Amino acid sequence: MQRPDSLPAQLFLLAVDPRRQRLTGRGELGYVLRAAALVELQLGGQLIDVDGRPKAGDAEPVPDPVLAGVLSQVAADPGRRWRYWIRRDARRITREVADGLVAARRIELHRYRIFGVVPAERIVVLDRLVRDRIVGAIDAALSDAWPVGERTAAVVSLAAAAQMRIVLPRSRRQAHRDRIASLAARTGPVPPALRRVLRDRRAAAAGG
């Protein structure tokens, strides 16, 4: 079963607007979750960075099916750069993570139709305290007064790289720019790769 506290699961929960019961930034969320999976595998030693490319490490395989799927892809094609793996199967991972959170009883999904025509999905966070704790960890990490663990540093770095306004609006990212940069440096090559992937995607969309 997927770990409900994995980095992809945490980033998914952060993307949910609890009041409106929907995902924010849905068009880019798959890239964020792919990046989160890559960072999770790095922290666990299953992936290492070699000259800007992820390689399978010597750590034990992971039971989490989402992480295991990403790891098997990288292991089978080790010559690709981090950006490639962030883009790969980005649409699919959002559904995989959502299904894992449903199975873990973290969220419920309710499908409906807008005006009885347009398919839509309502997301109910079953335990708001779980999401609140992630948000609280981000708040603490932005203060110099608290030590920050590697996983929390990764959450902050990925949320900032993705410009997740629901938790890190632009004004807050600017106010804590140096702190975020130091946390991103600890997290490794994935946050800057994610930032570039999303920048290129936005530029392409703006250019038509």
Secondary structure as UniProt FT lines:
FT   TURN            4..5
FT   HELIX           7..15
FT   STRAND          16..17
FT   TURN            18..21
FT   STRAND          22..23
FT   HELIX           26..43
FT   TURN            44..45
FT   STRAND          47..50
FT   TURN            51..52
FT   STRAND          53..56
FT   HELIX           65..76
FT   TURN            78..79
FT   HELIX           82..87
FT   TURN            88..89
FT   HELIX           90..103
FT   TURN            104..105
FT   STRAND          107..114
FT   TURN            115..117
FT   STRAND          118..125
FT   HELIX           128..141
FT   TURN            144..145
FT   HELIX           150..161
FT   TURN            162..163
FT   TURN            165..167
FT   HELIX           170..175
FT   HELIX           177..187
FT   HELIX           190..206
//
